């Protein structure tokens, strides 16, 4: 069985960006778009290599990349509040 939990991801400015199903433990470095449970930024459908930004402060959140054939957001660690589970 797959273990994991749903976590809220916030920008440094405090804006709630999305909710994500995180599998396993450790630092969150990238997010598969298909595992977002709520998307307040519009990551769903974003183009590969686009750089979504925080709707509130305009900071870049990272870059959309294909990982194992699936779109994912590689997080900009400077913008996202760090999460450890
Ligand atoms: Zn922000």
PDB file of the backbone (N, CA, C, O) and the ligand in Angstrom, with CONECT records:
HET     ZN  A 101       1
ATOM      1  N   UNK A   1       0.839  -1.198   0.000  1.00  0.00           N
ATOM      2  CA  UNK A   1       0.000   0.000   0.000  1.00  0.00           C
ATOM      3  C   UNK A   1       0.875   1.250   0.000  1.00  0.00           C
ATOM      4  O   UNK A   1       1.931   1.289   0.632  1.00  0.00           O
ATOM      5  N   UNK A   2       0.423   2.245  -0.706  1.00  0.00           N
ATOM      6  CA  UNK A   2       1.185   3.496  -0.790  1.00  0.00           C
ATOM      7  C   UNK A   2       0.895   4.360   0.416  1.00  0.00           C
ATOM      8  O   UNK A   2      -0.266   4.567   0.769  1.00  0.00           O
ATOM      9  N   UNK A   3       1.922   4.859   1.045  1.00  0.00           N
ATOM     10  CA  UNK A   3       1.694   5.751   2.179  1.00  0.00           C
ATOM     11  C   UNK A   3       1.983   7.181   1.763  1.00  0.00           C
ATOM     12  O   UNK A   3       2.740   7.443   0.827  1.00  0.00           O
ATOM     13  N   UNK A   4       1.367   8.084   2.476  1.00  0.00           N
ATOM     14  CA  UNK A   4       1.593   9.490   2.185  1.00  0.00           C
ATOM     15  C   UNK A   4       0.542  10.298   2.885  1.00  0.00           C
ATOM     16  O   UNK A   4      -0.321   9.752   3.573  1.00  0.00           O
ATOM     17  N   UNK A   5       0.608  11.597   2.715  1.00  0.00           N
ATOM     18  CA  UNK A   5      -0.422  12.442   3.296  1.00  0.00           C
ATOM     19  C   UNK A   5      -0.624  13.692   2.474  1.00  0.00           C
ATOM     20  O   UNK A   5       0.205  14.068   1.646  1.00  0.00           O
ATOM     21  N   UNK A   6      -1.747  14.318   2.729  1.00  0.00           N
ATOM     22  CA  UNK A   6      -2.077  15.553   2.018  1.00  0.00           C
ATOM     23  C   UNK A   6      -1.496  16.720   2.798  1.00  0.00           C
ATOM     24  O   UNK A   6      -1.747  16.869   3.994  1.00  0.00           O
ATOM     25  N   UNK A   7      -0.722  17.542   2.112  1.00  0.00           N
ATOM     26  CA  UNK A   7      -0.125  18.696   2.779  1.00  0.00           C
ATOM     27  C   UNK A   7      -0.494  19.978   2.034  1.00  0.00           C
ATOM     28  O   UNK A   7      -0.688  19.980   0.818  1.00  0.00           O
ATOM     29  N   UNK A   8      -0.583  21.064   2.797  1.00  0.00           N
ATOM     30  CA  UNK A   8      -0.823  22.386   2.217  1.00  0.00           C
ATOM     31  C   UNK A   8       0.523  23.031   1.917  1.00  0.00           C
ATOM     32  O   UNK A   8       1.421  23.035   2.759  1.00  0.00           O
ATOM     33  N   UNK A   9       0.654  23.568   0.725  1.00  0.00           N
ATOM     34  CA  UNK A   9       1.893  24.236   0.333  1.00  0.00           C
ATOM     35  C   UNK A   9       1.633  25.744   0.306  1.00  0.00           C
ATOM     36  O   UNK A   9       0.697  26.215  -0.339  1.00  0.00           O
ATOM     37  N   UNK A  10       2.474  26.485   1.013  1.00  0.00           N
ATOM     38  CA  UNK A  10       2.339  27.935   1.089  1.00  0.00           C
ATOM     39  C   UNK A  10       3.562  28.621   0.499  1.00  0.00           C
ATOM     40  O   UNK A  10       4.678  28.102   0.550  1.00  0.00           O
ATOM     41  N   UNK A  11       3.325  29.779  -0.052  1.00  0.00           N
ATOM     42  CA  UNK A  11       4.406  30.671  -0.461  1.00  0.00           C
ATOM     43  C   UNK A  11       5.015  31.301   0.791  1.00  0.00           C
ATOM     44  O   UNK A  11       4.409  31.292   1.862  1.00  0.00           O
ATOM     45  N   UNK A  12       6.206  31.841   0.641  1.00  0.00           N
ATOM     46  CA  UNK A  12       6.834  32.563   1.758  1.00  0.00           C
ATOM     47  C   UNK A  12       5.978  33.729   2.237  1.00  0.00           C
ATOM     48  O   UNK A  12       6.022  34.094   3.412  1.00  0.00           O
ATOM     49  N   UNK A  13       5.191  34.318   1.319  1.00  0.00           N
ATOM     50  CA  UNK A  13       4.358  35.464   1.690  1.00  0.00           C
ATOM     51  C   UNK A  13       3.111  35.017   2.448  1.00  0.00           C
ATOM     52  O   UNK A  13       2.364  35.850   2.962  1.00  0.00           O
ATOM     53  N   UNK A  14       2.883  33.704   2.519  1.00  0.00           N
ATOM     54  CA  UNK A  14       1.749  33.206   3.280  1.00  0.00           C
ATOM     55  C   UNK A  14       0.594  32.741   2.422  1.00  0.00           C
ATOM     56  O   UNK A  14      -0.346  32.132   2.934  1.00  0.00           O
ATOM     57  N   UNK A  15       0.642  33.015   1.123  1.00  0.00           N
ATOM     58  CA  UNK A  15      -0.457  32.614   0.238  1.00  0.00           C
ATOM     59  C   UNK A  15      -0.485  31.100   0.107  1.00  0.00           C
ATOM     60  O   UNK A  15       0.543  30.451  -0.085  1.00  0.00           O
ATOM     61  N   UNK A  16      -1.707  30.548   0.216  1.00  0.00           N
ATOM     62  CA  UNK A  16      -1.851  29.104   0.064  1.00  0.00           C
ATOM     63  C   UNK A  16      -1.882  28.765  -1.414  1.00  0.00           C
ATOM     64  O   UNK A  16      -2.784  29.194  -2.133  1.00  0.00           O
ATOM     65  N   UNK A  17      -0.900  27.994  -1.873  1.00  0.00           N
ATOM     66  CA  UNK A  17      -0.710  27.751  -3.301  1.00  0.00           C
ATOM     67  C   UNK A  17      -1.466  26.536  -3.803  1.00  0.00           C
ATOM     68  O   UNK A  17      -2.173  26.602  -4.809  1.00  0.00           O
ATOM     69  N   UNK A  18      -1.312  25.422  -3.091  1.00  0.00           N
ATOM     70  CA  UNK A  18      -2.018  24.202  -3.484  1.00  0.00           C
ATOM     71  C   UNK A  18      -1.942  23.177  -2.364  1.00  0.00           C
ATOM     72  O   UNK A  18      -1.191  23.317  -1.399  1.00  0.00           O
ATOM     73  N   UNK A  19      -2.735  22.163  -2.532  1.00  0.00           N
ATOM     74  CA  UNK A  19      -2.669  21.024  -1.629  1.00  0.00           C
ATOM     75  C   UNK A  19      -2.140  19.859  -2.438  1.00  0.00           C
ATOM     76  O   UNK A  19      -2.441  19.724  -3.624  1.00  0.00           O
ATOM     77  N   UNK A  20      -1.358  19.024  -1.795  1.00  0.00           N
ATOM     78  CA  UNK A  20      -0.620  18.011  -2.530  1.00  0.00           C
ATOM     79  C   UNK A  20      -0.593  16.711  -1.761  1.00  0.00           C
ATOM     80  O   UNK A  20      -0.437  16.690  -0.540  1.00  0.00           O
ATOM     81  N   UNK A  21      -0.749  15.618  -2.508  1.00  0.00           N
ATOM     82  CA  UNK A  21      -0.586  14.311  -1.893  1.00  0.00           C
ATOM     83  C   UNK A  21       0.879  13.925  -1.965  1.00  0.00           C
ATOM     84  O   UNK A  21       1.401  13.607  -3.033  1.00  0.00           O
ATOM     85  N   UNK A  22       1.533  13.956  -0.817  1.00  0.00           N
ATOM     86  CA  UNK A  22       2.971  13.648  -0.769  1.00  0.00           C
ATOM     87  C   UNK A  22       3.145  12.191  -0.379  1.00  0.00           C
ATOM     88  O   UNK A  22       2.696  11.756   0.681  1.00  0.00           O
ATOM     89  N   UNK A  23       3.807  11.443  -1.260  1.00  0.00           N
ATOM     90  CA  UNK A  23       4.086  10.036  -0.975  1.00  0.00           C
ATOM     91  C   UNK A  23       5.444   9.926  -0.295  1.00  0.00           C
ATOM     92  O   UNK A  23       6.397  10.590  -0.703  1.00  0.00           O
ATOM     93  N   UNK A  24       5.538   9.120   0.707  1.00  0.00           N
ATOM     94  CA  UNK A  24       6.809   8.889   1.375  1.00  0.00           C
ATOM     95  C   UNK A  24       7.225  10.058   2.250  1.00  0.00           C
ATOM     96  O   UNK A  24       6.466  11.005   2.458  1.00  0.00           O
ATOM     97  N   UNK A  25       8.459   9.969   2.764  1.00  0.00           N
ATOM     98  CA  UNK A  25       8.950  10.990   3.679  1.00  0.00           C
ATOM     99  C   UNK A  25      10.016  11.825   3.014  1.00  0.00           C
ATOM    100  O   UNK A  25      10.479  11.514   1.917  1.00  0.00           O
ATOM    101  N   UNK A  26      10.395  12.881   3.687  1.00  0.00           N
ATOM    102  CA  UNK A  26      11.501  13.687   3.201  1.00  0.00           C
ATOM    103  C   UNK A  26      11.044  15.024   2.674  1.00  0.00           C
ATOM    104  O   UNK A  26       9.861  15.362   2.697  1.00  0.00           O
ATOM    105  N   UNK A  27      12.011  15.767   2.201  1.00  0.00           N
ATOM    106  CA  UNK A  27      11.765  17.118   1.739  1.00  0.00           C
ATOM    107  C   UNK A  27      11.011  17.089   0.417  1.00  0.00           C
ATOM    108  O   UNK A  27      11.236  16.215  -0.421  1.00  0.00           O
ATOM    109  N   UNK A  28      10.128  18.040   0.244  1.00  0.00           N
ATOM    110  CA  UNK A  28       9.367  18.138  -0.999  1.00  0.00           C
ATOM    111  C   UNK A  28      10.178  18.958  -2.001  1.00  0.00           C
ATOM    112  O   UNK A  28      10.441  20.140  -1.783  1.00  0.00           O
ATOM    113  N   UNK A  29      10.571  18.311  -3.104  1.00  0.00           N
ATOM    114  CA  UNK A  29      11.377  18.988  -4.112  1.00  0.00           C
ATOM    115  C   UNK A  29      10.589  19.243  -5.390  1.00  0.00           C
ATOM    116  O   UNK A  29      10.793  20.243  -6.079  1.00  0.00           O
ATOM    117  N   UNK A  30       9.681  18.312  -5.688  1.00  0.00           N
ATOM    118  CA  UNK A  30       8.859  18.484  -6.884  1.00  0.00           C
ATOM    119  C   UNK A  30       7.472  17.931  -6.617  1.00  0.00           C
ATOM    120  O   UNK A  30       7.269  17.089  -5.742  1.00  0.00           O
ATOM    121  N   UNK A  31       6.533  18.428  -7.392  1.00  0.00           N
ATOM    122  CA  UNK A  31       5.136  18.047  -7.209  1.00  0.00           C
ATOM    123  C   UNK A  31       4.596  17.555  -8.541  1.00  0.00           C
ATOM    124  O   UNK A  31       4.628  18.284  -9.533  1.00  0.00           O
ATOM    125  N   UNK A  32       4.107  16.338  -8.569  1.00  0.00           N
ATOM    126  CA  UNK A  32       3.417  15.874  -9.770  1.00  0.00           C
ATOM    127  C   UNK A  32       2.051  16.564  -9.833  1.00  0.00           C
ATOM    128  O   UNK A  32       1.286  16.553  -8.868  1.00  0.00           O
ATOM    129  N   UNK A  33       1.770  17.156 -10.980  1.00  0.00           N
ATOM    130  CA  UNK A  33       0.529  17.923 -11.112  1.00  0.00           C
ATOM    131  C   UNK A  33      -0.693  17.031 -10.871  1.00  0.00           C
ATOM    132  O   UNK A  33      -1.703  17.476 -10.327  1.00  0.00           O
ATOM    133  N   UNK A  34      -0.584  15.765 -11.286  1.00  0.00           N
ATOM    134  CA  UNK A  34      -1.727  14.857 -11.132  1.00  0.00           C
ATOM    135  C   UNK A  34      -2.036  14.557  -9.662  1.00  0.00           C
ATOM    136  O   UNK A  34      -3.104  14.032  -9.347  1.00  0.00           O
ATOM    137  N   UNK A  35      -1.092  14.893  -8.755  1.00  0.00           N
ATOM    138  CA  UNK A  35      -1.337  14.616  -7.339  1.00  0.00           C
ATOM    139  C   UNK A  35      -1.800  15.838  -6.556  1.00  0.00           C
ATOM    140  O   UNK A  35      -1.957  15.774  -5.337  1.00  0.00           O
ATOM    141  N   UNK A  36      -2.016  16.942  -7.246  1.00  0.00           N
ATOM    142  CA  UNK A  36      -2.578  18.105  -6.556  1.00  0.00           C
ATOM    143  C   UNK A  36      -4.026  17.793  -6.205  1.00  0.00           C
ATOM    144  O   UNK A  36      -4.772  17.282  -7.039  1.00  0.00           O
ATOM    145  N   UNK A  37      -4.419  18.094  -4.995  1.00  0.00           N
ATOM    146  CA  UNK A  37      -5.822  17.901  -4.645  1.00  0.00           C
ATOM    147  C   UNK A  37      -6.582  19.221  -4.751  1.00  0.00           C
ATOM    148  O   UNK A  37      -7.780  19.222  -5.032  1.00  0.00           O
ATOM    149  N   UNK A  38      -5.906  20.331  -4.532  1.00  0.00           N
ATOM    150  CA  UNK A  38      -6.485  21.654  -4.766  1.00  0.00           C
ATOM    151  C   UNK A  38      -5.405  22.496  -5.409  1.00  0.00           C
ATOM    152  O   UNK A  38      -4.233  22.393  -5.050  1.00  0.00           O
ATOM    153  N   UNK A  39      -5.788  23.315  -6.344  1.00  0.00           N
ATOM    154  CA  UNK A  39      -4.830  24.091  -7.125  1.00  0.00           C
ATOM    155  C   UNK A  39      -5.315  25.541  -7.166  1.00  0.00           C
ATOM    156  O   UNK A  39      -6.263  25.865  -7.880  1.00  0.00           O
ATOM    157  N   UNK A  40      -4.656  26.409  -6.393  1.00  0.00           N
ATOM    158  CA  UNK A  40      -5.089  27.814  -6.325  1.00  0.00           C
ATOM    159  C   UNK A  40      -4.287  28.704  -7.252  1.00  0.00           C
ATOM    160  O   UNK A  40      -4.495  29.917  -7.285  1.00  0.00           O
ATOM    161  N   UNK A  41      -3.360  28.107  -8.014  1.00  0.00           N
ATOM    162  CA  UNK A  41      -2.451  28.884  -8.853  1.00  0.00           C
ATOM    163  C   UNK A  41      -2.737  28.675 -10.336  1.00  0.00           C
ATOM    164  O   UNK A  41      -2.393  29.521 -11.162  1.00  0.00           O
ATOM    165  N   UNK A  42      -3.368  27.544 -10.676  1.00  0.00           N
ATOM    166  CA  UNK A  42      -3.596  27.217 -12.068  1.00  0.00           C
ATOM    167  C   UNK A  42      -2.469  26.391 -12.650  1.00  0.00           C
ATOM    168  O   UNK A  42      -2.116  26.550 -13.819  1.00  0.00           O
ATOM    169  N   UNK A  43      -1.897  25.502 -11.836  1.00  0.00           N
ATOM    170  CA  UNK A  43      -0.809  24.642 -12.329  1.00  0.00           C
ATOM    171  C   UNK A  43      -1.331  23.604 -13.301  1.00  0.00           C
ATOM    172  O   UNK A  43      -0.616  23.175 -14.207  1.00  0.00           O
ATOM    173  N   UNK A  44      -2.568  23.203 -13.114  1.00  0.00           N
ATOM    174  CA  UNK A  44      -3.181  22.223 -13.989  1.00  0.00           C
ATOM    175  C   UNK A  44      -3.295  22.801 -15.384  1.00  0.00           C
ATOM    176  O   UNK A  44      -3.978  23.804 -15.590  1.00  0.00           O
ATOM    177  N   UNK A  45      -2.629  22.176 -16.343  1.00  0.00           N
ATOM    178  CA  UNK A  45      -2.690  22.672 -17.709  1.00  0.00           C
ATOM    179  C   UNK A  45      -1.600  23.660 -18.050  1.00  0.00           C
ATOM    180  O   UNK A  45      -1.545  24.150 -19.178  1.00  0.00           O
ATOM    181  N   UNK A  46      -0.720  23.969 -17.093  1.00  0.00           N
ATOM    182  CA  UNK A  46       0.394  24.875 -17.383  1.00  0.00           C
ATOM    183  C   UNK A  46       1.349  24.201 -18.374  1.00  0.00           C
ATOM    184  O   UNK A  46       1.517  22.982 -18.342  1.00  0.00           O
ATOM    185  N   UNK A  47       1.966  24.982 -19.242  1.00  0.00           N
ATOM    186  CA  UNK A  47       2.838  24.412 -20.261  1.00  0.00           C
ATOM    187  C   UNK A  47       4.187  24.019 -19.684  1.00  0.00           C
ATOM    188  O   UNK A  47       4.669  24.612 -18.719  1.00  0.00           O
ATOM    189  N   UNK A  48       4.795  22.988 -20.309  1.00  0.00           N
ATOM    190  CA  UNK A  48       6.130  22.561 -19.910  1.00  0.00           C
ATOM    191  C   UNK A  48       7.104  23.729 -20.055  1.00  0.00           C
ATOM    192  O   UNK A  48       7.082  24.455 -21.048  1.00  0.00           O
ATOM    193  N   UNK A  49       7.952  23.892 -19.053  1.00  0.00           N
ATOM    194  CA  UNK A  49       8.958  24.956 -18.958  1.00  0.00           C
ATOM    195  C   UNK A  49       8.361  26.322 -18.664  1.00  0.00           C
ATOM    196  O   UNK A  49       9.080  27.321 -18.672  1.00  0.00           O
ATOM    197  N   UNK A  50       7.052  26.386 -18.402  1.00  0.00           N
ATOM    198  CA  UNK A  50       6.527  27.666 -17.927  1.00  0.00           C
ATOM    199  C   UNK A  50       6.872  27.792 -16.451  1.00  0.00           C
ATOM    200  O   UNK A  50       7.126  26.801 -15.766  1.00  0.00           O
ATOM    201  N   UNK A  51       6.875  29.029 -15.979  1.00  0.00           N
ATOM    202  CA  UNK A  51       7.261  29.300 -14.592  1.00  0.00           C
ATOM    203  C   UNK A  51       6.113  29.986 -13.873  1.00  0.00           C
ATOM    204  O   UNK A  51       5.998  31.211 -13.893  1.00  0.00           O
ATOM    205  N   UNK A  52       5.267  29.188 -13.237  1.00  0.00           N
ATOM    206  CA  UNK A  52       4.143  29.788 -12.532  1.00  0.00           C
ATOM    207  C   UNK A  52       4.630  30.650 -11.365  1.00  0.00           C
ATOM    208  O   UNK A  52       5.677  30.392 -10.772  1.00  0.00           O
ATOM    209  N   UNK A  53       3.852  31.663 -11.060  1.00  0.00           N
ATOM    210  CA  UNK A  53       4.259  32.524  -9.949  1.00  0.00           C
ATOM    211  C   UNK A  53       3.113  32.681  -8.965  1.00  0.00           C
ATOM    212  O   UNK A  53       1.957  32.394  -9.276  1.00  0.00           O
ATOM    213  N   UNK A  54       3.457  33.138  -7.785  1.00  0.00           N
ATOM    214  CA  UNK A  54       2.486  33.327  -6.718  1.00  0.00           C
ATOM    215  C   UNK A  54       1.514  34.442  -7.110  1.00  0.00           C
ATOM    216  O   UNK A  54       1.955  35.531  -7.478  1.00  0.00           O
ATOM    217  N   UNK A  55       0.208  34.196  -7.040  1.00  0.00           N
ATOM    218  CA  UNK A  55      -0.751  35.235  -7.424  1.00  0.00           C
ATOM    219  C   UNK A  55      -0.689  36.447  -6.497  1.00  0.00           C
ATOM    220  O   UNK A  55      -1.118  37.534  -6.884  1.00  0.00           O
ATOM    221  N   UNK A  56      -0.171  36.287  -5.301  1.00  0.00           N
ATOM    222  CA  UNK A  56      -0.162  37.386  -4.341  1.00  0.00           C
ATOM    223  C   UNK A  56       1.099  38.244  -4.417  1.00  0.00           C
ATOM    224  O   UNK A  56       1.010  39.471  -4.467  1.00  0.00           O
ATOM    225  N   UNK A  57       2.279  37.604  -4.426  1.00  0.00           N
ATOM    226  CA  UNK A  57       3.517  38.390  -4.390  1.00  0.00           C
ATOM    227  C   UNK A  57       4.305  38.345  -5.699  1.00  0.00           C
ATOM    228  O   UNK A  57       5.248  39.116  -5.875  1.00  0.00           O
ATOM    229  N   UNK A  58       3.925  37.438  -6.633  1.00  0.00           N
ATOM    230  CA  UNK A  58       4.571  37.406  -7.941  1.00  0.00           C
ATOM    231  C   UNK A  58       5.882  36.650  -7.989  1.00  0.00           C
ATOM    232  O   UNK A  58       6.518  36.602  -9.041  1.00  0.00           O
ATOM    233  N   UNK A  59       6.306  36.060  -6.887  1.00  0.00           N
ATOM    234  CA  UNK A  59       7.547  35.272  -6.899  1.00  0.00           C
ATOM    235  C   UNK A  59       7.367  34.001  -7.726  1.00  0.00           C
ATOM    236  O   UNK A  59       6.292  33.402  -7.737  1.00  0.00           O
ATOM    237  N   UNK A  60       8.428  33.601  -8.414  1.00  0.00           N
ATOM    238  CA  UNK A  60       8.372  32.349  -9.174  1.00  0.00           C
ATOM    239  C   UNK A  60       8.356  31.158  -8.231  1.00  0.00           C
ATOM    240  O   UNK A  60       9.128  31.081  -7.275  1.00  0.00           O
ATOM    241  N   UNK A  61       7.457  30.237  -8.529  1.00  0.00           N
ATOM    242  CA  UNK A  61       7.309  29.067  -7.657  1.00  0.00           C
ATOM    243  C   UNK A  61       8.218  27.933  -8.081  1.00  0.00           C
ATOM    244  O   UNK A  61       8.505  27.035  -7.289  1.00  0.00           O
ATOM    245  N   UNK A  62       8.675  27.965  -9.324  1.00  0.00           N
ATOM    246  CA  UNK A  62       9.491  26.877  -9.851  1.00  0.00           C
ATOM    247  C   UNK A  62       9.258  26.783 -11.341  1.00  0.00           C
ATOM    248  O   UNK A  62       8.888  27.761 -11.990  1.00  0.00           O
ATOM    249  N   UNK A  63       9.478  25.592 -11.880  1.00  0.00           N
ATOM    250  CA  UNK A  63       9.330  25.400 -13.315  1.00  0.00           C
ATOM    251  C   UNK A  63       8.624  24.076 -13.571  1.00  0.00           C
ATOM    252  O   UNK A  63       8.845  23.081 -12.880  1.00  0.00           O
ATOM    253  N   UNK A  64       7.761  24.099 -14.596  1.00  0.00           N
ATOM    254  CA  UNK A  64       7.031  22.883 -14.968  1.00  0.00           C
ATOM    255  C   UNK A  64       7.929  22.021 -15.851  1.00  0.00           C
ATOM    256  O   UNK A  64       8.452  22.488 -16.864  1.00  0.00           O
ATOM    257  N   UNK A  65       8.101  20.773 -15.461  1.00  0.00           N
ATOM    258  CA  UNK A  65       8.936  19.853 -16.229  1.00  0.00           C
ATOM    259  C   UNK A  65       8.210  18.535 -16.395  1.00  0.00           C
ATOM    260  O   UNK A  65       7.267  18.238 -15.662  1.00  0.00           O
ATOM    261  N   UNK A  66       8.654  17.744 -17.363  1.00  0.00           N
ATOM    262  CA  UNK A  66       8.115  16.403 -17.509  1.00  0.00           C
ATOM    263  C   UNK A  66       8.997  15.445 -16.714  1.00  0.00           C
ATOM    264  O   UNK A  66      10.206  15.371 -16.935  1.00  0.00           O
ATOM    265  N   UNK A  67       8.392  14.726 -15.805  1.00  0.00           N
ATOM    266  CA  UNK A  67       9.133  13.751 -15.012  1.00  0.00           C
ATOM    267  C   UNK A  67       8.450  12.405 -15.195  1.00  0.00           C
ATOM    268  O   UNK A  67       7.290  12.231 -14.820  1.00  0.00           O
ATOM    269  N   UNK A  68       9.178  11.450 -15.776  1.00  0.00           N
ATOM    270  CA  UNK A  68       8.615  10.138 -16.117  1.00  0.00           C
ATOM    271  C   UNK A  68       7.338  10.300 -16.939  1.00  0.00           C
ATOM    272  O   UNK A  68       6.356   9.589 -16.724  1.00  0.00           O
ATOM    273  N   UNK A  69       7.362  11.232 -17.872  1.00  0.00           N
ATOM    274  CA  UNK A  69       6.233  11.412 -18.770  1.00  0.00           C
ATOM    275  C   UNK A  69       5.044  12.139 -18.182  1.00  0.00           C
ATOM    276  O   UNK A  69       3.988  12.224 -18.807  1.00  0.00           O
ATOM    277  N   UNK A  70       5.214  12.666 -16.977  1.00  0.00           N
ATOM    278  CA  UNK A  70       4.109  13.375 -16.330  1.00  0.00           C
ATOM    279  C   UNK A  70       4.542  14.796 -16.012  1.00  0.00           C
ATOM    280  O   UNK A  70       5.683  15.016 -15.606  1.00  0.00           O
ATOM    281  N   UNK A  71       3.646  15.771 -16.190  1.00  0.00           N
ATOM    282  CA  UNK A  71       4.027  17.126 -15.819  1.00  0.00           C
ATOM    283  C   UNK A  71       4.177  17.262 -14.297  1.00  0.00           C
ATOM    284  O   UNK A  71       3.381  16.731 -13.523  1.00  0.00           O
ATOM    285  N   UNK A  72       5.213  17.983 -13.903  1.00  0.00           N
ATOM    286  CA  UNK A  72       5.487  18.185 -12.482  1.00  0.00           C
ATOM    287  C   UNK A  72       6.051  19.579 -12.289  1.00  0.00           C
ATOM    288  O   UNK A  72       6.660  20.143 -13.198  1.00  0.00           O
ATOM    289  N   UNK A  73       5.850  20.128 -11.110  1.00  0.00           N
ATOM    290  CA  UNK A  73       6.439  21.422 -10.761  1.00  0.00           C
ATOM    291  C   UNK A  73       7.686  21.167  -9.939  1.00  0.00           C
ATOM    292  O   UNK A  73       7.615  20.631  -8.832  1.00  0.00           O
ATOM    293  N   UNK A  74       8.841  21.558 -10.492  1.00  0.00           N
ATOM    294  CA  UNK A  74      10.077  21.501  -9.716  1.00  0.00           C
ATOM    295  C   UNK A  74      10.109  22.774  -8.884  1.00  0.00           C
ATOM    296  O   UNK A  74      10.144  23.878  -9.429  1.00  0.00           O
ATOM    297  N   UNK A  75      10.098  22.622  -7.580  1.00  0.00           N
ATOM    298  CA  UNK A  75       9.890  23.759  -6.699  1.00  0.00           C
ATOM    299  C   UNK A  75      11.122  24.636  -6.571  1.00  0.00           C
ATOM    300  O   UNK A  75      12.250  24.151  -6.488  1.00  0.00           O
ATOM    301  N   UNK A  76      10.882  25.919  -6.556  1.00  0.00           N
ATOM    302  CA  UNK A  76      11.919  26.885  -6.216  1.00  0.00           C
ATOM    303  C   UNK A  76      11.980  26.947  -4.688  1.00  0.00           C
ATOM    304  O   UNK A  76      11.086  27.495  -4.042  1.00  0.00           O
ATOM    305  N   UNK A  77      13.037  26.383  -4.126  1.00  0.00           N
ATOM    306  CA  UNK A  77      13.089  26.245  -2.669  1.00  0.00           C
ATOM    307  C   UNK A  77      13.121  27.595  -1.959  1.00  0.00           C
ATOM    308  O   UNK A  77      12.779  27.687  -0.780  1.00  0.00           O
ATOM    309  N   UNK A  78      13.524  28.629  -2.666  1.00  0.00           N
ATOM    310  CA  UNK A  78      13.553  29.944  -2.044  1.00  0.00           C
ATOM    311  C   UNK A  78      12.180  30.569  -1.874  1.00  0.00           C
ATOM    312  O   UNK A  78      12.005  31.478  -1.062  1.00  0.00           O
ATOM    313  N   UNK A  79      11.213  30.092  -2.630  1.00  0.00           N
ATOM    314  CA  UNK A  79       9.883  30.700  -2.608  1.00  0.00           C
ATOM    315  C   UNK A  79       8.901  29.925  -1.749  1.00  0.00           C
ATOM    316  O   UNK A  79       8.039  30.506  -1.088  1.00  0.00           O
ATOM    317  N   UNK A  80       9.042  28.594  -1.765  1.00  0.00           N
ATOM    318  CA  UNK A  80       8.098  27.760  -1.039  1.00  0.00           C
ATOM    319  C   UNK A  80       8.517  27.643   0.422  1.00  0.00           C
ATOM    320  O   UNK A  80       9.696  27.452   0.720  1.00  0.00           O
ATOM    321  N   UNK A  81       7.560  27.757   1.322  1.00  0.00           N
ATOM    322  CA  UNK A  81       7.872  27.500   2.729  1.00  0.00           C
ATOM    323  C   UNK A  81       8.275  26.034   2.863  1.00  0.00           C
ATOM    324  O   UNK A  81       7.569  25.154   2.370  1.00  0.00           O
ATOM    325  N   UNK A  82       9.377  25.767   3.510  1.00  0.00           N
ATOM    326  CA  UNK A  82       9.882  24.401   3.545  1.00  0.00           C
ATOM    327  C   UNK A  82       8.971  23.492   4.366  1.00  0.00           C
ATOM    328  O   UNK A  82       8.418  23.878   5.396  1.00  0.00           O
ATOM    329  N   UNK A  83       8.844  22.289   3.867  1.00  0.00           N
ATOM    330  CA  UNK A  83       7.945  21.317   4.473  1.00  0.00           C
ATOM    331  C   UNK A  83       8.732  20.056   4.785  1.00  0.00           C
ATOM    332  O   UNK A  83       9.497  19.577   3.948  1.00  0.00           O
ATOM    333  N   UNK A  84       8.559  19.542   5.926  1.00  0.00           N
ATOM    334  CA  UNK A  84       9.137  18.240   6.262  1.00  0.00           C
ATOM    335  C   UNK A  84       8.049  17.396   6.887  1.00  0.00           C
ATOM    336  O   UNK A  84       7.324  17.849   7.773  1.00  0.00           O
ATOM    337  N   UNK A  85       7.942  16.172   6.421  1.00  0.00           N
ATOM    338  CA  UNK A  85       6.986  15.286   7.063  1.00  0.00           C
ATOM    339  C   UNK A  85       7.682  13.981   7.424  1.00  0.00           C
ATOM    340  O   UNK A  85       7.055  13.080   7.981  1.00  0.00           O
TER     341      UNK A  85
HETATM  342 ZN    ZN A 101       3.727  34.737  -2.510  1.00  0.00          ZN
END
